[in-house]
Amino acid sequence: MANDRHFPFQDLDVYRAARDLAARVHRAAIRDAELRDQATRAAKSAFLNLCEGLPDDRAAMRRKYFVQADGSLHETVGAVDLAAAIGALEEARAEQIIAVAARVRGMLRGLLRSKRPIAIRKHREESVRPERRGAQRPEVEGRHASQGACFDFAPAARALRSARTAPSDRESRSAV
């Protein structure tokens, strides 16, 4: 690695969005001390659980960390929403935080649905077969593969396509 103090999962969009969420909640300076404490702890917990789950290649452990992150994410949204409702946080700032949380939730739900380990590619050179070097790569999660790490959805997409094209059990039984 070019930078020994950098981990590949730190290049993922979900990592960056969760980090942004925790920073926004911390900077929001919620005027109610209890809600401020609850919201910041929940946002940090969501981020840190995500960080524990991303590099883990064991499905059960990934799921455990991602479920915990999802719960903490919802707790963060609840605390921020309540803070806005009681006037301890400006509505506009709460809406911005909740919008980032919704983005994180979408990515986190995708991670929870995934049955395969997350393939984190360090460099574009490692991710392209030699015969494909220089070929155009599709965008993944709004980022081009040459911009750093990305998810490898190709195996899952192939499995989904083959499941859609394979005859269902009902069709094969009715043909008999």
LUMRO-342836 format. One record per residue: residue in three letters; x, y, z of N, C-alpha, C in turn. Coordinates in steps of 0.02 Angstrom, whole numbers, plus 32768, in hexadecimal, padded with zeros to 4 digits. Layout:
BEGIN
alaXYZXYZXYZ/...
***
This chain:
BEGIN
met802A7FC58000800080008000802D803E8000/ala801780717FDC803E80AE7FD9803E80D1801C/asn800780CF8040800280EF80807FF280B980B4/asp802280A980DE8018807481107FE680878146/arg7FD380C581497FA380DA817C7F5C80DF8160/his7F5180C281277F1080C481057EF9807D80F8/phe7EBA806F810A7E9E802D80FE7E6F803180C2/pro7E6B7FFB809B7E427FFC805D7DF8800E806A/phe7DDB7FF880A27D95800680AE7D87805080B8/gln7DBC807780C57DB480BF80CF7DA480E3808D/asp7DAC80C280557D9C80DF80147D5380D38000/leu7D2F80AB80257CEA809A80137CBB80D58021/asp7C8A80DD7FF67C5981137FFF7C33810D8041/val7C2180D080547BFC80C780927C2680DD80CE/tyr7C6680D080CD7C9380E681037C9381328106/arg7C9C815180CD7CA1819B80CB7C5F81BB80DF/ala7C27819F80CA7BE681BB80DC7BD881B48127/ala7BE8817A81437BDE816F818B7C0B819D81B5/arg7C4781A7819C7C7681D481BE7C5C821C81BC/asp7C42822F81827C258272817A7BE9827A81A8/leu7BC0824781AE7B86824A81DB7B9C82558223/ala7BCC822F823A7BE4823682807C01827C828B/ala7C268295825A7C4282D882617C0C830E8262/arg7BD9830782377BA2833882367B7C83388277/val7B6E82FD82927B4A82F982D27B73831A8309/his7BB4830D83097BE0832A833C7BE183778336/arg7BE6839082F87BE983D882ED7BA483FA82F5/ala7B6F83D482F67B2C83F282FA7B218417833B/ala7B458407836E7B3F842883AF7AF6842C83C6/ile7AD883F283CE7A9383EF83E67A90840E842C/arg7A60843A84367A5E846184747A45843A84B1/asp7A25840284A77A0F83D884DE7A4783A684ED/ala7A6283A885297A9E8381853B7A9283358533/glu7A58831D85497A4A82D585447A4582BF84FB/leu7A2082E584D37A1882D3848D7A5A82D98467/arg7A82830D84787AC3831484587AEF82D78466/asp7AF082C284A57B17828884B87AFE82498495/gln7ABC824084947A9F820584757AAD8203842A/ala7AA3823C84097AAC823F83C07AF6823483AD/thr7B23825483D17B6A824C83C07B82820583CE/arg7B6D81E884067B8181A384147B65817383E1/ala7B26817C83CD7B078150839C7B2981578357/ala7B38819483437B59819F83027B9E81808301/lys7BC2818883377C05816A833C7C00811E833D/ser7BCE8104835F7BC580BC83627BB480A0831D/ala7B8A80C282F87B7980AC82B47BB880A98289/phe7BE080DD828D7C1E80E082667C4F80A9827A/leu7C5980A182BA7C8B807182D27C75802982C6/asn7C35801A82CC7C1D7FD682BD7C257FC88272/leu7C187FF982497C237FF182017C6D7FE381F4/cys7C99800782157CE17FFD820D7CF77FB78222/glu7CD77F9C82557CE87F58826A7CCF7F248238/gly7C967F30821B7C787F0081ED7C957F0181A7/leu7CAA7F3B818E7CC07F3F81487CFA7F108137/pro7D2F7F0D815D7D667EE281487D5D7E98815B/asp7D2A7E8881817D207E4381977D057E18815E/asp7D227DDE81537D0B7DB3811C7CDD7D7B8134/arg7CCB7D7B81737C9C7D49818E7C557D67818B/ala7C297D4681687BE67D60815C7BC07D6F819D/ala7BC47D4281CD7B9F7D4B820C7BB87D888232/met7BF97D9282327C157DCC82567C057E0D8232/arg7C0A7E0C81EF7BF77E4881C87BAF7E5B81D8/arg7B837E2981D67B3D7E3681E37B337E53822A/lys7B557E37825B7B507E4F82A07B637E9982A4/tyr7B9B7EAB82877BB27EF1828B7B857F1F8262/phe7B6E7F0982287B447F3381FF7AFF7F3D821E/val7AE47F0A82407AA47F1182637AAC7F42829D/gln7AE37F3D82C17AEF7F6D82F87AF77FB482DD/ala7B1A7FBB82A57B237FFD82877ADF80188271/asp7AB47FED82557A728002823E7A48801A827A/gly7A4A7FF682B07A25800B82EC7A3E804E8306/ser7A7F805683097A9B809683217A8B80CF82F1/leu7A8980C082B17A7780F2827F7A30810B828B/his7A0280DD829879BD80F182A579B7811782E7/glu79DF8105831779DF812A835679F88171834B/thr7A2B817983217A4581BB83117A0E81E682F2/val79EB81CA82C179B681F0829F797F820382D1/gly796C81D582FD793981E5832F794F821D835D/ala798C821C837479A4825083A179A78294837D/val79BF8294833F79C382D28319797D82EE830A/asp795082C282F7790B82D782E978E982F38327/leu78F282D2835F78D582EC839D78F5832F83B1/ala7936833583A77957837583B7793A83AD838D/ala792C839F834E790D83D2832378C683E1833A/ala78A183AD834E785C83B58363785583E083A3/ile788683DB83D078818401840F78A88443840A/gly78C3845283D078E5849283C7792E849383DD/ala794B845983EA7991845683FE79C1845383C3/leu79A58450838779CD844D834979A4846D8311/glu79C4849382E779A284B382AF7988847D8280/glu794C84898265792C845982377958844B81FA/ala7976847F81DE799E847781A179DA844981AE/arg79FA845381E77A34842981F87A1E83E18204/ala79E683D8822579CC8395823179BC837281EF/glu799E839681C0798E8379817F79CE8364815A/gln7A02838B815F7A428379813F7A5E8339815D/ile7A5C8335819F7A7682F981C17A4D82BC81AF/ile7A0B82C481AD79DF828B819E79E882758155/ala79F782A581287A04829380E27A43826880DC/val7A77827A81007AB5825280FF7AA7820E811E/ala7A80820C81537A6E81CD81747A4781A08144/ala7A1B81BC811D79F5819480EC7A23817780B8/arg7A55819C80A37A86818280737AAD81488091/val7AC2815080CF7AE7811A80F27ABA80DD80F9/arg7A7B80E9810B7A4C80B181147A45808880D4/gly7A4080AA809B7A3A8086805C7A768059804F/met7AB18074805A7AEE804C804F7AF380148082/leu7AE1802380C07AE47FF080F57AB37FB880E8/arg7A787FC880D17A477F9480C07A607F698087/gly7A827F8780577AA17F6080217AD57F30803C/leu7AFC7F47806C7B2E7F1B808A7B0D7EE280B1/leu7AD57EF180D17AB27EBC80F77A947E8880C8/arg7A7D7E9C808D7A607E6D805D7A967E42803C/ser7AD37E5B80397B087E3780177B1B7DF8803D/lys7B1F7DC0801A7B337D8180397B7D7D738030/arg7B9D7D9880047BE37D8B7FF47C107DBD8019/pro7C4F7DAB80257C7D7DDA80447C877E178017/ile7C967E4E80367CA27E8B80117CE87E887FF3/ala7CEB7E8E7FB27D2D7E8D7F917D457ED57F8D/ile7D787EE47FB17D947F277FB07DD37F267F85/arg7DCF7F4A7F4F7E077F4C7F217E327F887F31/lys7E727F7C7F387E9F7FB27F4C7EB07FE17F12/his7EBE7FC47EDA7ED47FEC7EA17EB37FD37E62/arg7EAA7FFF7E327E8B7FEB7DF47EB37FB57DD1/glu7EF57FB87DD37F1F7F877DB27F127F407DCB/glu7F027F3A7E0C7EF47EF97E287EAF7EE07E16/ser7E827F0E7E067E3D7EFB7DFB7E2C7EEB7DB2/val7E5A7EF87D847E4B7EED7D3D7E767EB47D24/arg7E567E857D017E7C7E4F7CE27EAC7E6C7CAF/pro7EE67E4D7CA47F187E6A7C777EFC7E797C31/glu7ED07E4F7C177EB57E5C7BD47E847E967BD3/arg7E6E7EAD7C0D7E3E7EE57C107E5D7F267C25/arg7E9E7F277C347EBE7F667C497EB27F9B7C13/gly7EA07FD57C2A7E93800C7BFC7E4C800F7BE4/ala7E247FDB7BEF7DDE7FDB7BDA7DB580067C0A/gln7D7D801E7BF37D5280467C1D7D34801B7C54/arg7D3380357C907D1580127CC97CD480357CDB/pro7CA180107CEF7C6280307D007C6780557D43/glu7C3980847D4C7C3780A77D8C7C1980797DC0/val7C34807C7DFC7C1A80557E347C0E80857E6D/glu7BD080877E867BBD80B37EBD7BD080FB7EAE/gly7BC881107E6E7BD481557E5C7C1E81667E54/arg7C4981347E597C9181427E527CAD81127E1E/his7CDB812A7DF87CFC81007DC67D2D80D37DEB/ala7D3680967DD37D6180657DF57DA9807E7DFC/ser7DBF80AA7DD07E0380C37DD47E0C80F57E0D/gln7DD781097E2D7DDB813A7E637DE581197EA7/gly7DF880DB7EA97E0580BA7EE87DDC807C7EF1/ala7DD1806B7F2F7DAE802D7F3F7D6580307F2A/cys7D497FF67F1B7D027FF17F097CE97FAC7F1B/phe7CA87FA57F1B7C8B7F647F287C8F7F3A7EE9/asp7C987EF97EF07C987ECC7EB77C547EAB7EB5/phe7C277EC87E8E7BE37EAE7E887BDC7E7D7E4E/ala7C107E737E277C0B7E497DEB7BF37E027DFC/pro7C107DDF7E2E7BF87D9B7E3D7BAE7D9A7E51/ala7B997DCA7E787B547DCC7E8E7B267DDB7E53/ala7B3B7E077E267B137E177DEB7B0C7DDA7DBE/arg7B427DB47DB57B3F7D777D8C7B107D447DAA/ala7B127D3C7DEC7AE67D0C7E0E7A9D7D227E07/leu7A917D637E0D7A4D7D7C7E067A337D727DBF/arg7A5C7D7F7D8D7A487D757D477A397D2C7D3A/ser7A647CFF7D547A587CB87D477A197CA07D6C/ala7A0A7CBC7DA679CD7CA97DCA798F7CC17DA5/arg79947CFB7D85795B7D157D5F794F7CEE7D1F/thr79847CD67D00797C7CB27CC1796F7C687CCB/ala797E7C4D7D0579737C067D1279287BFA7D1A/pro790F7BC37CFF78C77BB57D0678B77BA97D4F/ser787D7BC17D64786A7BB77DAA78517B707DB3/asp784A7B5C7DF278327B187E0177EB7B0E7DE8/arg77C27B437DEC777D7B3D7DD6777A7B317D8A/glu77A57B557D6477A57B4C7D1B77BB7B057D09/ser77ED7AEB7D2B78057AA87D1A77D37A727D2D/arg77AC7A7E7D64777A7A4D7D78773E7A4E7D48/ser772C7A897D3076F37A8D7D0377027A707CBF/ala77427A6E7CAC77557A537C6C77527A067C6C/val775279E87CA87751799F7CAD770E79827C9F/
***
